Amino acid sequence: MHKKIIFIIFLVVCLGMLGYMIFINNILDKNEEIISEYVPEVEISDNELRKTIVTLYFKEKDQKNIKSEARLVDSKELLREPYKVLIGMLVEGPKDSKLETVIPENTKVLKTELKGSTVIIDLSEEFINQAPEEEIEKSNMIYSIVNTLTELKEVDSVKFLINGEEVNGFDEDGINLTSEFVRKN
């Protein structure tokens, strides 16, 4: 009888320890889930979730070359007319005071279209008529647009139209707008 009591006490102690270990294990698993779950300090709004970074190219004020500027924009704007929005941002100008736009101020984007991997841009005549005199400035004007648009993965080249027609553009400077332009580094 004495052996039965010791055996029962031993069995109760073993079952108690087993139950305790299962209970502790469950608590540790829940704590690991809590630790691994990221809880932001500040809640992110729907507007912030829609933002994306785009790269625009502007001329450096004291230099003769173009330089990139990253800009945070609403993704919904880009979904409707991405090429028109990006060129519009180029016309508006940079946020960085060390950069300046090279696209004539009154230039309007009449139409944009993606054909294959080429974006066809139809611009108003101000793009040609109000272009700067220097060849390098004209080149910067072209490549500001080309480098900005070729940042998009679907775009490999850019073709320019003026008022819906192909024009030679700046032939005297060796820049023929009837050609397709590819990214220039």
Summary of the structure (lengths in Angstrom):
residues: 185
radius of gyration: 31.7
end to end distance: 94.1
largest distance: 116.0
contacts: 480
relative contact order: 0.11
helix: 42%
strand: 26%
